[in-house]
Amino acid sequence: MTKPAEILVVDDEMGIREGCKRALSRLGYAVDLAEDGAVGFRKVQEKQYDLILMDLMMPGIGGLDLIKKVHDIDPEIIIVVITGYATIETAVEATKRGAYDYLPKPFAPETLAVLVKRGLEKRELRLEAQRLHHERDQRLLELAGEKSRLRTIIGCMADGVLVTNLERQLVLWNAAAVKMLRLSGTDEPGRPLSHYVKAPSINEALQNVLSSKDAGLAMISQEIRLEDPELVLMAQMAPVRDEAGTLLGAVTVLRDITKLKEIEKIKSQFVSMVAHELRSPLAAIEGWLDVVLSGAAGDDERKKEAWLERAKERAHSLLALVNDLLEISKIEAGKVALKMESVQVADIIRKLVDFLKPEADRKALSFTIQMPEALPTVQADVQDMEKLFTNLISNAIKYNVDKGSVTIEATVDAQYVGFHVRDTGIGMAPEHLPRIFDDFFRIEDKRTSKISGTGLGLTIAKKIVDSHFGHLEVKSRPDQGSTFSVYLPYQKRTK
């Protein structure tokens, strides 16, 4: 059986109150009475009513003030003003305050019945619309509390997932989104998306998705940058619809592309540097060949030979640069197959010193090798060790002063065998040390301008040491030489 509508009559005239009650009770309504505004307001606080008939002119709380107080408790209550002082002004004012309609006194029971029926139908429509609206929002809000397979899948995703309802409230997220957005443990779903993501672009995209009238809208992709923390995210946002096509909200998938952006930037800088480094030797080769072909040397074969020799030198440096670039590319791509074996690095260093001795003799350099006989072996690739120490010893020779010295020492601690290449050369300023392992970095001054090099030797050396799980350190001071220390892990012999 349907519950009868609850009606409250608030009027200081007993005759009006009783008359309304008799007329409405016969129609099956439940009717309560209040003799003034204060009593009426107290009854509204104690009980929920569907419709209120109230007089405007009452002692204490007047009708206009009572309208506001009632609607503060329940905005959907239908209020009909009954008054013997009905004017256009009072009707307009009552409507502004939220009254549904007004009924001038005196009135016939039939008129009252029609107006009450219409008002109750209006309330029913309001409540139904409110219920439907609430149910629609609850469909997404309930997702936050469900322990379903879908939630498990979303929680395991590496990409961040955010789900918002039509009110732009964030109702669901996963652990990846919490990590990306640096949300705290006290943050909970329920607030607008803009509270969690301080990026205007993503909130504009959400506005476009939720306000779009295009039922065919599938996805909006938006790159967003967060200053705190410094992140670059790719946000892909799509509408969420039910089976009937009704828009329920939006889902946003966040992918952290910060490292990809950094790689793109580095790649662009690398291409620019390579182009610059290749252009200089190629231009020099072309210049010397043009001089030879122009016939400027005439019949002087010595001049032609000298010019061609210079072109050959630049071609040699260009070939060295290309080889170094290919070596770095192989290492970074993981295409270098390391043949790991037990290696006595001291033997490799001694052979390299003998090989590079003629180059050192041209500068009258002295070599000192201080390495214990019983150094532990390391697991390493022989060819990589040769490349590594060729770079370091060659640099110690090239950047040394005439009649200087090169000292190579070995040390052993609990985990690493250390090899230290020390020279008495020109050294480096402290501000240059953090960059010496960067691609193409070379210190440009008068003393280094005539020393050939690709600027990639130390880069390759660093990558080789890293691939062998070691570390490379440098100490240097201007005019006091440099020391490069290679630390490689070794395994202790078990008895």
Sequence and secondary structure as in RCSB ss.txt:
>XXXX:A:sequence
MTKPAEILVVDDEMGIREGCKRALSRLGYAVDLAEDGAVGFRKVQEKQYDLILMDLMMPGIGGLDLIKKVHDIDP
EIIIVVITGYATIETAVEATKRGAYDYLPKPFAPETLAVLVKRGLEKRELRLEAQRLHHERDQRLLELAGEKSRL
RTIIGCMADGVLVTNLERQLVLWNAAAVKMLRLSGTDEPGRPLSHYVKAPSINEALQNVLSSKDAGLAMISQEIR
LEDPELVLMAQMAPVRDEAGTLLGAVTVLRDITKLKEIEKIKSQFVSMVAHELRSPLAAIEGWLDVVLSGAAGDD
ERKKEAWLERAKERAHSLLALVNDLLEISKIEAGKVALKMESVQVADIIRKLVDFLKPEADRKALSFTIQMPEAL
PTVQADVQDMEKLFTNLISNAIKYNVDKGSVTIEATVDAQYVGFHVRDTGIGMAPEHLPRIFDDFFRIEDKRTSK
ISGTGLGLTIAKKIVDSHFGHLEVKSRPDQGSTFSVYLPYQKRTK
>XXXX:A:secstr
     EEEEE S HHHHHHHHHHHHTTT EEEEESSHHHHHHHHHHS  SEEEEESS SSS HHHHHHHHHHH T
T EEEEEESS  HHHHHHHHHHT  EEEESS  HHHHHHHHHHHHHHHHHHHHHHHHHHHHHHHHHGGGT   HH
HHHHHH SSEEEEEETT BEEEE HHHHHHHT  TT  TTSBHHHH   HHHHHHHHHHHH   TT   EEEEEE
ETTTTEEEEEEEEEEE TT  EEEEEEEEEE HHHHHHHHHHHHHHHHHHHHHHHHHHHHHHHHHHHHTTTTTT 
HHHHHHHHHHHHHHHHHHHHHHHHHHHHHHHHHT      EEE HHHHHHHHHHHHHHHHHTTT EEEEE  TT 
  EEE HHHHHHHHHHHHHHHHHTS TT EEEEEEEE SSEEEEEEEE S    GGGGGGTTSTT    STTTTT
S   S HHHHHHHHHHHTT EEEEEE TTS EEEEEEEE      
